[in-house]
Amino acid sequence: MSRYDRLAHTSAVRRVQQEMGSATAVGRRLREPAGEAEPLTAAAADFIRSLDGFLFASVGETGWPYIQFRGGPPGFVHVLDEHTLGYLDVRGNRQYITTGNVRGNDRVALFFLDHARQTRLKLFGRATAVPADENPVLAERLDSPRTEGRIEQLVTVRVEAVAWNCPNHITPRFTRRELSDALGPVHDRLARLEEENAALRAELAARHRSSPPRGADEHHRRRKG
């Protein structure tokens, strides 16, 4: 946390914090030693592996930031060790803005967000993007799971600092798979109830067919009399 604060809370940011009245609270954290590159905790690693997408921010030579979404099956971002993330980058719109930015400035920010659990994780790191055939051993390690498509690059991110973000204002949203898992028992219960209702309706219909209408016996006796 302290290293992330050290990197994020620049002099300009500190001036704004002073204006807005939060400088004292933030300053307590900044008194902690910055330390070296911050390793991923087990909780952070598990969180990253569980997600099917994240936002990747880089900065171009013009100084303008660029944000790109990267998605795939849960686990497509591999935690190679406590300091390194990696994934196979597949062909997209072929603009290669992020790749160009990273080659000019390897500083990046990653943002992992889980709407269902209302949880988010911020990460600073240094990224590389190299052709897939440059490191076939790593390519094989990153191959499963991975994003579908034609593989073009190996992307690795050397983690510098991480910070969990507050859950405020994260609207709960769920993927189709998450909804299916959560609602599976409900669907099963509804199916069983529908089967029971169908059986009861069939039984009532059978009883109705086998029983004479009300008053039919009395009418028959009167006619015989």
N, C-alpha and C positions, 0 to 999 in steps of 0.2 A: 504493500500500500504506500509506504513512504517513498519508495523509488518512483512509483507512478506519479505521486504528487510532485516530487522534485522535477520530473520531466514536463509535467503538464502545467504547473503553476509558475509561469514565467513572471518577469517583472511587470509586464503589462497586465497580466491576470491578477497579480497581487494588488496592483493599484485599483482595479475594479472591485476586488474583494474588500478593500479598504473603504471604497465609496459605498458599497452595499451593506457593510456592517458584518461581514463574515470573516474578516481577516484574522481575528483572534483565534477563532475555532480552528481554522485551517492551519494557522501558524503553529499550533500545538503538534500537529502531525509533521510539519516541516522541520521541527527541531530534532526529529529522529534522524539517524544517519542514513544517507542515501543508499549506501551499499553498492554491490555489483549487480549484474543482471539477475533479475528475480526469477527463481524457478517456479514452474507450475506446481500447484498443490494437487493432490489426488482428486480433490473435489472439482477443481478447475479442469483437469484433464478429462474426467468423466463427463463433465458438462459439455465440453467441446465435442467429444466423441458422440454424444447423444443427439446432436443437432444435424439438420439437413440443409443448413445454409448459414451464411454470415456475410457481413459487409466488409469490404476491403478498401481502405483509403490510402491513397498515395499522393505525392505532390509533383507536379510537372516543373519544367524549367522556367515557365512563366510565373511560378509561385502559386498557381491556382491548384487547389485540391481536387482530387477526382475520386469518386466513390463508385465501386462496382460490387454487384451481388454475385456471390459464388454459391452454387447449390449442388446437391447430390444426395445420395442415400445417407442416412445416419452413419457416422464413422468415416465418411470420405476424407475428412480432415484427420490425419493420423498424428498422434502424439508420439514422435520418434524417441524423445527422451524428455526430461523435465525442463529442457531449455529449447526444444526444437519442435515445430509443427511442419507437416508436409502434406502435399496432395498433388494429384495428377491434374494438370490443366488441359481441358479439351478445347477443340476448335469452336469459336463462337462467331462473332460478327467480323472478326479479322481486323479490328481497329488497333489492337495491341497498345492501347493507351497506358494501361497499368504496367505492362511489361516495359515500355519505354520509360515510364516514370521511375520504375524500380532500378533500371540500369543507370539512370542519372542520379538518383537519390534513393538509397535502400531503406530509408526510414519510412515505416508504414504504421497504420493503426488498424486493428481488427475489432469488429463489434459483433459479439455473439448474443443473440436474443432469442429467448424461449417465451412465446406468448402464453402458452398453456400454463407454464409454471410461474409466469410473471417474474422472470429472472433474466438478468443481462450481465455480461462480462466484457470489460474493455481491456485491450491489450496493445502495448507498444512493442514493436519489433523491427528487425532488419531482414529484409526479404531478398531472395535470389530467384531468378527464373531462367532456367537453362533448358536446352533441347532435351527431349526425353531420352535420346540415345546416348547422351553424354554420361549417364550413370545408370546402366541397366540393372545393377543390383538394387539401387534405391527404387527404380521404376517398378521392379517386381514386388518390392515390399509395399509400395503404395497402391498396387493394382486392385486389391480387394479389401474393403469395398471402394469403389470409385465412381465418379460421374460418367454416365454413358456418353459416348461420342469418340471422335478421333483424337487420340492423345497427341498433344503438341509439346508440352513443357512439364518440367518438374519444378514445382514451387516449394520453397522452404522458407520458413520464418524463424529467425533466431529471437526468442522471447527476451525482451528487455524488462518489461514491467506489466503487471496485471492489476485490475481493480474490479471488484464487484460493484455494480451500480444498484441504486435503490429501485424498488419495484413500482414506485409511484407512476400512475398514469399509463401503465402497460395494460392494454385491453386484452383480456383473455381470448385467444383464438386457438382453434384446434385443427389439425390436419385431418384428412379423410381417414387415415390409418388410426389416429388417436381416437376419433369419434367411433370408428368401427370397434376398436378394442373396448371402449367405455360402454358402448351401447349394445355390445354383443349379448350380454346376459338379458337385457331388456327385450331384445328381439326374440331370443329363445323363449322367454316367458310368454310373450305375445303369441308366438306360434303355438305353444302348448295350449294356451287359452282358446285360441281359434279352433284347434282340433277338438277340445272339450266341448265348445259351443256347438260345433258341427255334429258331434256325437249326440248331444242332448236334443238338438233339433230333429235329428233322424229318429231318435227314440220317441219323441213326442208325436212325430208324424205317424210312426208305426202304431202307436196307441190309438191315435185318432182314427186311423183306418180300421182298426179291429173293434172299436167300440161303436154301437149304434147311436145315432143322434139322440139328444135328450127329448123325451116324450114319444119316441118311436114305439116303445113297448106298449104304452098305454093306448096309443092310437090303434095298434094292432089288436089289442084285446077288445076294444070297443067295436071294431069291425066284425070280430068273430061273434061278439054277443049280439 
